[in-house]
Amino acid sequence: MITDNERQLLHHMGQRIREVRNSQGLTLDQLARLTGISAPALSLIETAKRDPRLTTLARIADALRLPVSRLIEAEAAASTTLSGDASQGYDLGDYQ
């Protein structure tokens, strides 16, 4: 099951992909041709309905001519902020 933090990460990443794609004047079909990923699959990623693998993100980033980190960097910082302060330790619950 996907957590709220994960859902938010996917949402922001999808928005970032769509924004960059649109700013470069690319359609989903054009990005699909550049990446080898189907347009419907790209649409699912952009709308946060699919959790892409790292290799998929790398193909998208390469096609958009930007580093993979650009797709996820702001979201990673937000996710850390939402998760709490790591200096307080971690609750490992039943895993100890």
Wavefront OBJ file of the C-alpha trace (Angstrom):
o trace
v 0.000 0.000 0.000
v 1.263 3.441 -0.895
v 1.736 6.023 1.857
v 0.686 9.670 1.685
v 4.350 10.727 1.457
v 4.904 8.359 -1.466
v 1.730 9.569 -3.183
v 2.902 13.173 -2.793
v 6.363 12.294 -4.143
v 4.832 10.656 -7.226
v 2.478 13.591 -7.736
v 5.238 16.217 -7.631
v 7.544 14.134 -9.809
v 4.791 13.655 -12.401
v 4.066 17.381 -12.370
v 7.750 18.144 -12.858
v 7.981 15.761 -15.837
v 4.879 17.300 -17.437
v 6.113 20.867 -16.826
v 9.519 20.189 -18.357
v 7.992 18.272 -21.282
v 5.554 21.103 -21.986
v 8.243 23.780 -21.616
v 10.255 21.948 -24.275
v 7.223 21.781 -26.562
v 7.034 17.985 -26.510
v 3.832 15.981 -26.707
v 3.403 12.683 -24.876
v 3.769 10.879 -28.210
v 7.045 12.650 -28.940
v 8.418 11.882 -25.480
v 7.287 8.283 -25.953
v 9.333 8.039 -29.156
v 12.379 9.551 -27.454
v 12.199 7.247 -24.426
v 10.789 4.014 -25.843
v 8.085 4.213 -23.155
v 4.489 4.175 -24.356
v 2.485 7.407 -24.239
v -0.176 5.805 -21.986
v 2.551 4.693 -19.544
v 4.049 8.198 -19.535
v 0.600 9.634 -18.885
v 0.187 7.333 -15.883
v 3.550 8.507 -14.533
v 2.660 12.176 -15.047
v -0.658 11.703 -13.237
v 0.967 9.770 -10.351
v -0.958 6.586 -11.135
v 2.215 4.608 -11.809
v 5.364 4.371 -9.716
v 8.215 4.333 -12.257
v 11.426 2.378 -11.829
v 14.689 4.280 -11.591
v 15.681 3.092 -15.063
v 12.421 4.504 -16.438
v 13.111 7.853 -14.771
v 16.615 7.805 -16.247
v 15.203 7.315 -19.756
v 12.750 10.183 -19.233
v 15.465 12.454 -17.830
v 17.805 11.637 -20.728
v 15.079 12.454 -23.247
v 14.354 15.743 -21.457
v 18.099 16.463 -21.263
v 18.290 16.888 -17.529
v 19.740 14.917 -14.622
v 17.493 12.380 -12.899
v 18.027 14.270 -9.659
v 16.148 17.236 -11.138
v 13.019 15.095 -11.323
v 13.185 14.086 -7.678
v 15.398 16.533 -5.730
v 12.722 18.919 -4.460
v 10.429 16.025 -3.630
v 13.142 14.190 -1.700
v 13.648 17.251 0.498
v 9.897 17.564 1.072
v 9.631 13.878 1.876
v 12.403 14.177 4.474
v 10.682 17.165 6.014
v 7.358 15.355 6.167
v 8.940 12.250 7.657
v 10.324 14.038 10.702
v 13.685 14.801 12.207
v 16.170 11.956 11.674
v 18.304 13.215 14.577
v 15.532 11.996 16.895
v 16.197 8.402 15.824
v 13.943 5.919 14.086
v 11.037 3.870 15.306
v 11.828 0.389 14.052
v 8.822 -1.089 15.827
v 8.735 -4.854 15.382
v 11.975 -4.914 13.364
v 14.281 -4.620 16.388
l 1 2 3 4 5 6 7 8 9 10 11 12 13 14 15 16 17 18 19 20 21 22 23 24 25 26 27 28 29 30 31 32 33 34 35 36 37 38 39 40 41 42 43 44 45 46 47 48 49 50 51 52 53 54 55 56 57 58 59 60 61 62 63 64 65 66 67 68 69 70 71 72 73 74 75 76 77 78 79 80 81 82 83 84 85 86 87 88 89 90 91 92 93 94 95 96
